[in-house]
């Protein structure tokens, strides 16, 4: 439940078009819904401005279907599931005709509500290499379903810096930048030195042996000499987009 839905419920109660018993039943489900094996946080959008996302990795197709069906039945907002496999999408695709699957970003989305009017500008998602695109697409789908305009800039890592410098106008037009990079993770520092906007760095698990599954990129980003660079966890496109969306509301 979000703030507009709660206001509507209270207005209906005030005008008498909703009974007290029905209002109590709706409010009873407000904090969370207890499904078998999952407790759905119905209160999250009211608290934080965006609904709970379904993290599909590690869940069975039946569990994903039960959670998604509950959200479809009990909530009217947009829907997001991350780390979804093709088999998990196949298990839920019949629940709504407008469910959309991004196989590269592994996301399931449903747009049921128009974008809010409080987003200040575009979120730019920059990838160092093509291999970083799955994480970038997760971030792009998340930012978009949360109502942000999203632009993408792909394959412009530091091994060919001229590719990035040719896009300075695009970099400087963004209000928030999500920079996704593997290997040594240098790209966020370079971009942080070129723009006056917040840069959210996302290390990826892309690289050779000493890359250590993304730890090398993570440590490099944490040690950035550029100001206004924040770092999220390895491969966490979702978390980067949540933070960027909150910044974009301020």
Phi and psi restraints in degrees (value plus and minus 20) as a CYANA .aco file:
   2 UNK   PHI    -132.8   -92.8
   2 UNK   PSI     159.6   199.6
   3 UNK   PHI     -82.7   -42.7
   3 UNK   PSI     -64.9   -24.9
   4 UNK   PHI     -79.3   -39.3
   4 UNK   PSI     -59.2   -19.2
   5 UNK   PHI     -85.6   -45.6
   5 UNK   PSI     -60.6   -20.6
   6 UNK   PHI     -85.6   -45.6
   6 UNK   PSI     -60.9   -20.9
   7 UNK   PHI     -82.0   -42.0
   7 UNK   PSI     -61.8   -21.8
   8 UNK   PHI     -82.4   -42.4
   8 UNK   PSI     -63.5   -23.5
   9 UNK   PHI     -79.3   -39.3
   9 UNK   PSI     -65.9   -25.9
  10 UNK   PHI     -87.6   -47.6
  10 UNK   PSI     -56.9   -16.9
  11 UNK   PHI     -85.3   -45.3
  11 UNK   PSI     -60.6   -20.6
  12 UNK   PHI     -85.1   -45.1
  12 UNK   PSI     -57.4   -17.4
  13 UNK   PHI     -84.8   -44.8
  13 UNK   PSI     -61.6   -21.6
  14 UNK   PHI     -84.8   -44.8
  14 UNK   PSI     -59.2   -19.2
  15 UNK   PHI    -104.3   -64.3
  15 UNK   PSI     -29.3    10.7
  16 UNK   PHI      69.0   109.0
  16 UNK   PSI     -16.5    23.5
  17 UNK   PHI    -100.6   -60.6
  17 UNK   PSI     -27.1    12.9
  18 UNK   PHI    -150.5  -110.5
  18 UNK   PSI     110.3   150.3
  19 UNK   PHI     -94.7   -54.7
  19 UNK   PSI     139.1   179.1
  20 UNK   PHI     -81.5   -41.5
  20 UNK   PSI     -60.8   -20.8
  21 UNK   PHI     -82.9   -42.9
  21 UNK   PSI     -62.2   -22.2
  22 UNK   PHI     -87.3   -47.3
  22 UNK   PSI     -58.2   -18.2
  23 UNK   PHI     -84.5   -44.5
  23 UNK   PSI     -61.1   -21.1
  24 UNK   PHI     -83.0   -43.0
  24 UNK   PSI     -60.1   -20.1
  25 UNK   PHI     -84.4   -44.4
  25 UNK   PSI     -60.1   -20.1
  26 UNK   PHI     -84.3   -44.3
  26 UNK   PSI     -63.8   -23.8
  27 UNK   PHI     -90.5   -50.5
  27 UNK   PSI     -46.6    -6.6
  28 UNK   PHI     -81.3   -41.3
  28 UNK   PSI     -53.1   -13.1
  29 UNK   PHI    -109.3   -69.3
  29 UNK   PSI     -20.3    19.7
  30 UNK   PHI     -83.3   -43.3
  30 UNK   PSI     -69.2   -29.2
  31 UNK   PHI     -83.8   -43.8
  31 UNK   PSI     -74.3   -34.3
  32 UNK   PHI    -182.2  -142.2
  32 UNK   PSI     139.4   179.4
  33 UNK   PHI    -131.3   -91.3
  33 UNK   PSI     110.1   150.1
  34 UNK   PHI    -115.9   -75.9
  34 UNK   PSI      79.0   119.0
  35 UNK   PHI    -115.2   -75.2
  35 UNK   PSI     146.8   186.8
  36 UNK   PHI     -87.8   -47.8
  36 UNK   PSI      92.5   132.5
  37 UNK   PHI      67.9   107.9
  37 UNK   PSI     -21.7    18.3
  38 UNK   PHI    -173.1  -133.1
  38 UNK   PSI     123.0   163.0
  39 UNK   PHI    -137.6   -97.6
  39 UNK   PSI      91.9   131.9
  40 UNK   PHI    -104.7   -64.7
  40 UNK   PSI     104.4   144.4
  41 UNK   PHI    -102.5   -62.5
  41 UNK   PSI      69.3   109.3
  42 UNK   PHI     -92.8   -52.8
  42 UNK   PSI     -33.2     6.8
  43 UNK   PHI    -114.1   -74.1
  43 UNK   PSI     -25.6    14.4
  44 UNK   PHI     -86.0   -46.0
  44 UNK   PSI     -61.8   -21.8
  45 UNK   PHI     -85.0   -45.0
  45 UNK   PSI     -56.3   -16.3
  46 UNK   PHI     -84.4   -44.4
  46 UNK   PSI     -56.1   -16.1
  47 UNK   PHI    -100.9   -60.9
  47 UNK   PSI     -63.2   -23.2
  48 UNK   PHI    -135.8   -95.8
  48 UNK   PSI     -32.5     7.5
  49 UNK   PHI      76.9   116.9
  49 UNK   PSI     -26.0    14.0
  50 UNK   PHI    -165.9  -125.9
  50 UNK   PSI     126.6   166.6
  51 UNK   PHI     -94.8   -54.8
  51 UNK   PSI     147.1   187.1
  52 UNK   PHI     -84.9   -44.9
  52 UNK   PSI     114.9   154.9
  53 UNK   PHI    -112.9   -72.9
  53 UNK   PSI     133.2   173.2
  54 UNK   PHI    -113.5   -73.5
  54 UNK   PSI      96.6   136.6
  55 UNK   PHI    -110.3   -70.3
  55 UNK   PSI      88.7   128.7
  56 UNK   PHI    -104.3   -64.3
  56 UNK   PSI     -45.6    -5.6
  57 UNK   PHI     -81.1   -41.1
  57 UNK   PSI     109.7   149.7
  58 UNK   PHI      69.8   109.8
  58 UNK   PSI     -30.0    10.0
  59 UNK   PHI    -116.7   -76.7
  59 UNK   PSI     131.0   171.0
  60 UNK   PHI     -96.2   -56.2
  60 UNK   PSI     142.2   182.2
  61 UNK   PHI     -81.0   -41.0
  61 UNK   PSI     -55.3   -15.3
  62 UNK   PHI     -87.5   -47.5
  62 UNK   PSI     -58.6   -18.6
  63 UNK   PHI     -85.8   -45.8
  63 UNK   PSI     -63.4   -23.4
  64 UNK   PHI     -81.6   -41.6
  64 UNK   PSI     -63.0   -23.0
  65 UNK   PHI     -82.2   -42.2
  65 UNK   PSI     -63.1   -23.1
  66 UNK   PHI     -84.3   -44.3
  66 UNK   PSI     -62.3   -22.3
  67 UNK   PHI     -88.5   -48.5
  67 UNK   PSI     -64.6   -24.6
  68 UNK   PHI     -85.5   -45.5
  68 UNK   PSI     -60.6   -20.6
  69 UNK   PHI     -83.0   -43.0
  69 UNK   PSI     -58.8   -18.8
  70 UNK   PHI     -82.3   -42.3
  70 UNK   PSI     -65.0   -25.0
  71 UNK   PHI     -84.2   -44.2
  71 UNK   PSI     -57.1   -17.1
  72 UNK   PHI     -85.4   -45.4
  72 UNK   PSI     -59.5   -19.5
  73 UNK   PHI     -99.5   -59.5
  73 UNK   PSI     -54.8   -14.8
  74 UNK   PHI    -123.0   -83.0
  74 UNK   PSI     -33.5     6.5
  75 UNK   PHI    -149.1  -109.1
  75 UNK   PSI     136.0   176.0
  76 UNK   PHI    -133.4   -93.4
  76 UNK   PSI     -17.1    22.9
  77 UNK   PHI    -105.9   -65.9
  77 UNK   PSI    -193.0  -153.0
  78 UNK   PHI     -91.8   -51.8
  78 UNK   PSI     142.4   182.4
  79 UNK   PHI    -151.3  -111.3
  79 UNK   PSI     120.6   160.6
  80 UNK   PHI    -160.4  -120.4
  80 UNK   PSI     110.6   150.6
  81 UNK   PHI    -145.9  -105.9
  81 UNK   PSI     114.6   154.6
  82 UNK   PHI    -133.5   -93.5
  82 UNK   PSI     141.9   181.9
  83 UNK   PHI      32.9    72.9
  83 UNK   PSI      22.2    62.2
  84 UNK   PHI    -112.8   -72.8
  84 UNK   PSI     112.8   152.8
  85 UNK   PHI    -104.4   -64.4
  85 UNK   PSI     141.2   181.2
  86 UNK   PHI     -75.7   -35.7
  86 UNK   PSI     -57.4   -17.4
  87 UNK   PHI     -85.4   -45.4
  87 UNK   PSI     -57.9   -17.9
  88 UNK   PHI     -87.0   -47.0
  88 UNK   PSI     -58.8   -18.8
  89 UNK   PHI     -86.1   -46.1
  89 UNK   PSI     -60.7   -20.7
  90 UNK   PHI     -78.7   -38.7
  90 UNK   PSI     -51.0   -11.0
  91 UNK   PHI     -96.2   -56.2
  91 UNK   PSI     -35.1     4.9
  92 UNK   PHI    -141.3  -101.3
  92 UNK   PSI     -28.6    11.4
  93 UNK   PHI     -82.0   -42.0
  93 UNK   PSI     -42.8    -2.8
  94 UNK   PHI    -101.0   -61.0
  94 UNK   PSI     -27.3    12.7
  95 UNK   PHI     -93.8   -53.8
  95 UNK   PSI     -45.5    -5.5
  96 UNK   PHI    -176.6  -136.6
  96 UNK   PSI     115.3   155.3
  97 UNK   PHI     -88.0   -48.0
  97 UNK   PSI     -37.9     2.1
  98 UNK   PHI    -123.5   -83.5
  98 UNK   PSI     -10.3    29.7
  99 UNK   PHI     -82.1   -42.1
  99 UNK   PSI     115.0   155.0
 100 UNK   PHI    -145.3  -105.3
 100 UNK   PSI     115.4   155.4
 101 UNK   PHI    -133.0   -93.0
 101 UNK   PSI     109.8   149.8
 102 UNK   PHI    -124.8   -84.8
 102 UNK   PSI      83.1   123.1
 103 UNK   PHI     -87.4   -47.4
 103 UNK   PSI     -47.7    -7.7
 104 UNK   PHI     -94.4   -54.4
 104 UNK   PSI     -67.5   -27.5
 105 UNK   PHI    -102.8   -62.8
 105 UNK   PSI     -29.6    10.4
 106 UNK   PHI      37.8    77.8
 106 UNK   PSI      24.3    64.3
 107 UNK   PHI    -138.6   -98.6
 107 UNK   PSI     129.0   169.0
 108 UNK   PHI    -135.2   -95.2
 108 UNK   PSI     107.7   147.7
 109 UNK   PHI    -152.1  -112.1
 109 UNK   PSI     134.1   174.1
 110 UNK   PHI    -161.9  -121.9
 110 UNK   PSI      97.9   137.9
 111 UNK   PHI    -115.3   -75.3
 111 UNK   PSI      89.4   129.4
 112 UNK   PHI    -138.6   -98.6
 112 UNK   PSI     -26.0    14.0
 113 UNK   PHI    -153.1  -113.1
 113 UNK   PSI     118.7   158.7
 114 UNK   PHI     -86.0   -46.0
 114 UNK   PSI     135.8   175.8
 115 UNK   PHI     -79.2   -39.2
 115 UNK   PSI     121.1   161.1
 116 UNK   PHI     -87.5   -47.5
 116 UNK   PSI     140.0   180.0
 117 UNK   PHI    -108.7   -68.7
 117 UNK   PSI     -21.1    18.9
 118 UNK   PHI    -115.5   -75.5
 118 UNK   PSI     -13.5    26.5
 119 UNK   PHI     -99.2   -59.2
 119 UNK   PSI     110.3   150.3
 120 UNK   PHI    -106.0   -66.0
 120 UNK   PSI     -44.3    -4.3
 121 UNK   PHI    -196.9  -156.9
 121 UNK   PSI    -195.7  -155.7
 122 UNK   PHI     -96.6   -56.6
 122 UNK   PSI     125.4   165.4
 123 UNK   PHI    -116.5   -76.5
 123 UNK   PSI     103.3   143.3
 124 UNK   PHI    -120.1   -80.1
 124 UNK   PSI     107.7   147.7
 125 UNK   PHI    -130.2   -90.2
 125 UNK   PSI      97.9   137.9
 126 UNK   PHI    -132.8   -92.8
 126 UNK   PSI     111.4   151.4
 127 UNK   PHI    -134.2   -94.2
 127 UNK   PSI     121.1   161.1
 128 UNK   PHI     -93.1   -53.1
 128 UNK   PSI     -62.6   -22.6
 129 UNK   PHI    -159.8  -119.8
 129 UNK   PSI     144.6   184.6
 130 UNK   PHI     -81.0   -41.0
 130 UNK   PSI     -52.3   -12.3
 131 UNK   PHI     -86.3   -46.3
 131 UNK   PSI     -36.3     3.7
 132 UNK   PHI    -106.7   -66.7
 132 UNK   PSI     -23.3    16.7
 133 UNK   PHI     -81.3   -41.3
 133 UNK   PSI     -56.7   -16.7
 134 UNK   PHI     -76.7   -36.7
 134 UNK   PSI     -62.5   -22.5
 135 UNK   PHI     -89.0   -49.0
 135 UNK   PSI     -60.2   -20.2
 136 UNK   PHI     -83.8   -43.8
 136 UNK   PSI     -58.5   -18.5
 137 UNK   PHI     -88.8   -48.8
 137 UNK   PSI     -55.8   -15.8
 138 UNK   PHI     -80.2   -40.2
 138 UNK   PSI     -63.5   -23.5
 139 UNK   PHI     -84.6   -44.6
 139 UNK   PSI     -62.1   -22.1
 140 UNK   PHI     -85.0   -45.0
 140 UNK   PSI     -64.6   -24.6
 141 UNK   PHI     -85.6   -45.6
 141 UNK   PSI     -59.0   -19.0
 142 UNK   PHI     -85.4   -45.4
 142 UNK   PSI     -68.4   -28.4
 143 UNK   PHI     -81.5   -41.5
 143 UNK   PSI     -59.1   -19.1
 144 UNK   PHI     -88.5   -48.5
 144 UNK   PSI     -62.5   -22.5
 145 UNK   PHI     -90.4   -50.4
 145 UNK   PSI     -41.2    -1.2
 146 UNK   PHI    -105.6   -65.6
 146 UNK   PSI     -14.6    25.4
 147 UNK   PHI      75.9   115.9
 147 UNK   PSI      -7.1    32.9
 148 UNK   PHI    -115.7   -75.7
 148 UNK   PSI     120.6   160.6
 149 UNK   PHI     -87.9   -47.9
 149 UNK   PSI     115.2   155.2
 150 UNK   PHI    -144.8  -104.8
 150 UNK   PSI     114.2   154.2
 151 UNK   PHI    -143.3  -103.3
 151 UNK   PSI     135.4   175.4
 152 UNK   PHI    -144.5  -104.5
 152 UNK   PSI     124.1   164.1
 153 UNK   PHI    -156.1  -116.1
 153 UNK   PSI      93.6   133.6
 154 UNK   PHI    -134.3   -94.3
 154 UNK   PSI     132.0   172.0
 155 UNK   PHI      34.4    74.4
 155 UNK   PSI      39.1    79.1
 156 UNK   PHI    -154.6  -114.6
 156 UNK   PSI      28.9    68.9
 157 UNK   PHI     -93.6   -53.6
 157 UNK   PSI     156.1   196.1
 158 UNK   PHI     -92.2   -52.2
 158 UNK   PSI     -32.2     7.8
 159 UNK   PHI     -88.4   -48.4
 159 UNK   PSI     -37.6     2.4
 160 UNK   PHI    -162.3  -122.3
 160 UNK   PSI      53.8    93.8
 161 UNK   PHI     -83.4   -43.4
 161 UNK   PSI     -43.2    -3.2
 162 UNK   PHI     -81.5   -41.5
 162 UNK   PSI     -47.2    -7.2
 163 UNK   PHI     -85.8   -45.8
 163 UNK   PSI     -55.0   -15.0
 164 UNK   PHI     -97.2   -57.2
 164 UNK   PSI     -64.2   -24.2
 165 UNK   PHI     -85.0   -45.0
 165 UNK   PSI     -42.9    -2.9
 166 UNK   PHI     -91.9   -51.9
 166 UNK   PSI     -30.1     9.9
 167 UNK   PHI    -135.5   -95.5
 167 UNK   PSI       7.6    47.6
 168 UNK   PHI     -79.6   -39.6
 168 UNK   PSI     -58.9   -18.9
 169 UNK   PHI     -82.9   -42.9
 169 UNK   PSI     -59.4   -19.4
 170 UNK   PHI     -86.2   -46.2
 170 UNK   PSI     -62.9   -22.9
 171 UNK   PHI     -80.4   -40.4
 171 UNK   PSI     -63.5   -23.5
 172 UNK   PHI    -100.5   -60.5
 172 UNK   PSI     -33.4     6.6
 173 UNK   PHI    -103.1   -63.1
 173 UNK   PSI     -34.7     5.3
 174 UNK   PHI     -98.1   -58.1
 174 UNK   PSI     131.4   171.4
 175 UNK   PHI    -110.4   -70.4
 175 UNK   PSI     -53.7   -13.7
 176 UNK   PHI    -158.7  -118.7
 176 UNK   PSI     123.6   163.6
 177 UNK   PHI    -140.8  -100.8
 177 UNK   PSI     111.7   151.7
 178 UNK   PHI    -126.7   -86.7
 178 UNK   PSI      99.8   139.8
 179 UNK   PHI    -135.0   -95.0
 179 UNK   PSI      97.9   137.9
 180 UNK   PHI    -129.6   -89.6
 180 UNK   PSI     102.7   142.7
 181 UNK   PHI    -172.3  -132.3
 181 UNK   PSI     124.2   164.2
 182 UNK   PHI    -129.1   -89.1
 182 UNK   PSI    -164.9  -124.9
 183 UNK   PHI      30.6    70.6
 183 UNK   PSI    -140.0  -100.0
 184 UNK   PHI    -110.2   -70.2
 184 UNK   PSI     -26.3    13.7
 185 UNK   PHI      49.9    89.9
 185 UNK   PSI      13.3    53.3
 186 UNK   PHI    -102.6   -62.6
 186 UNK   PSI     -40.3    -0.3
 187 UNK   PHI     -79.4   -39.4
 187 UNK   PSI     -61.1   -21.1
 188 UNK   PHI     -79.6   -39.6
 188 UNK   PSI     -56.0   -16.0
 189 UNK   PHI     -84.4   -44.4
 189 UNK   PSI     -61.8   -21.8
 190 UNK   PHI     -83.0   -43.0
 190 UNK   PSI     -67.7   -27.7
 191 UNK   PHI     -87.2   -47.2
 191 UNK   PSI     -57.1   -17.1
 192 UNK   PHI     -80.1   -40.1
 192 UNK   PSI     -46.9    -6.9
 193 UNK   PHI    -105.4   -65.4
 193 UNK   PSI     -22.8    17.2
 194 UNK   PHI    -130.8   -90.8
 194 UNK   PSI     -36.6     3.4
 195 UNK   PHI    -147.8  -107.8
 195 UNK   PSI     143.1   183.1
 196 UNK   PHI    -126.7   -86.7
 196 UNK   PSI       0.4    40.4
 197 UNK   PHI    -129.3   -89.3
 197 UNK   PSI     140.6   180.6
 198 UNK   PHI     -82.9   -42.9
 198 UNK   PSI     118.2   158.2
 199 UNK   PHI    -137.5   -97.5
 199 UNK   PSI     101.8   141.8
 200 UNK   PHI    -124.5   -84.5
 200 UNK   PSI      95.1   135.1
 201 UNK   PHI    -113.9   -73.9
 201 UNK   PSI     113.9   153.9
 202 UNK   PHI    -142.4  -102.4
 202 UNK   PSI      87.5   127.5
 203 UNK   PHI     -95.3   -55.3
 203 UNK   PSI     123.8   163.8
 204 UNK   PHI    -136.2   -96.2
 204 UNK   PSI     142.3   182.3
 205 UNK   PHI    -108.1   -68.1
 205 UNK   PSI      19.9    59.9
 206 UNK   PHI    -125.7   -85.7
 206 UNK   PSI     102.4   142.4
 207 UNK   PHI     137.3   177.3
 207 UNK   PSI     156.3   196.3
 208 UNK   PHI    -107.0   -67.0
 208 UNK   PSI    -194.9  -154.9
 209 UNK   PHI     -65.5   -25.5
 209 UNK   PSI     -75.0   -35.0
 210 UNK   PHI     -92.1   -52.1
 210 UNK   PSI     -22.3    17.7
 211 UNK   PHI     -88.5   -48.5
 211 UNK   PSI     -44.6    -4.6
 212 UNK   PHI      38.2    78.2
 212 UNK   PSI      21.4    61.4
 213 UNK   PHI      46.1    86.1
 213 UNK   PSI       4.0    44.0
 214 UNK   PHI      89.1   129.1
 214 UNK   PSI     -30.9     9.1
 215 UNK   PHI     -87.0   -47.0
 215 UNK   PSI     -57.9   -17.9
 216 UNK   PHI     -81.1   -41.1
 216 UNK   PSI     -65.9   -25.9
 217 UNK   PHI     -84.9   -44.9
 217 UNK   PSI     -60.7   -20.7
 218 UNK   PHI     -79.0   -39.0
 218 UNK   PSI     -68.6   -28.6
 219 UNK   PHI     -86.1   -46.1
 219 UNK   PSI     -57.9   -17.9
 220 UNK   PHI     -81.8   -41.8
 220 UNK   PSI     -61.8   -21.8
 221 UNK   PHI     -89.2   -49.2
 221 UNK   PSI     -58.2   -18.2
 222 UNK   PHI     -84.0   -44.0
 222 UNK   PSI     -46.6    -6.6
 223 UNK   PHI    -117.7   -77.7
 223 UNK   PSI       0.2    40.2
 224 UNK   PHI     -78.0   -38.0
 224 UNK   PSI     117.7   157.7
 225 UNK   PHI    -108.9   -68.9
 225 UNK   PSI     -24.6    15.4
 226 UNK   PHI    -106.5   -66.5
 226 UNK   PSI     123.1   163.1
 227 UNK   PHI     -97.3   -57.3
 227 UNK   PSI     144.2   184.2
 228 UNK   PHI      42.1    82.1
 228 UNK   PSI      10.2    50.2
 229 UNK   PHI    -131.4   -91.4
 229 UNK   PSI      98.5   138.5
 230 UNK   PHI    -129.1   -89.1
 230 UNK   PSI     135.1   175.1
 231 UNK   PHI    -147.2  -107.2
 231 UNK   PSI     115.0   155.0
 232 UNK   PHI    -127.4   -87.4
 232 UNK   PSI    -198.3  -158.3
 233 UNK   PHI     -90.5   -50.5
 233 UNK   PSI     145.2   185.2
 234 UNK   PHI     -80.3   -40.3
 234 UNK   PSI     109.3   149.3
 235 UNK   PHI      44.9    84.9
 235 UNK   PSI      -4.9    35.1
 236 UNK   PHI    -111.1   -71.1
 236 UNK   PSI      49.1    89.1
 237 UNK   PHI     -83.4   -43.4
 237 UNK   PSI     -55.2   -15.2
 238 UNK   PHI     -81.0   -41.0
 238 UNK   PSI     -70.2   -30.2
 239 UNK   PHI     -82.7   -42.7
 239 UNK   PSI     -57.8   -17.8
 240 UNK   PHI     -83.6   -43.6
 240 UNK   PSI     -61.0   -21.0
 241 UNK   PHI     -89.8   -49.8
 241 UNK   PSI     -56.4   -16.4
 242 UNK   PHI     -80.0   -40.0
 242 UNK   PSI     -67.0   -27.0
 243 UNK   PHI     -84.7   -44.7
 243 UNK   PSI     -63.9   -23.9
 244 UNK   PHI     -81.5   -41.5
 244 UNK   PSI     -58.8   -18.8
 245 UNK   PHI     -86.4   -46.4
 245 UNK   PSI     -59.7   -19.7
 246 UNK   PHI     -85.0   -45.0
 246 UNK   PSI     -62.2   -22.2
 247 UNK   PHI     -81.1   -41.1
 247 UNK   PSI     -59.1   -19.1
 248 UNK   PHI     -91.1   -51.1
 248 UNK   PSI     -30.5     9.5
 249 UNK   PHI    -110.6   -70.6
 249 UNK   PSI     -37.0     3.0
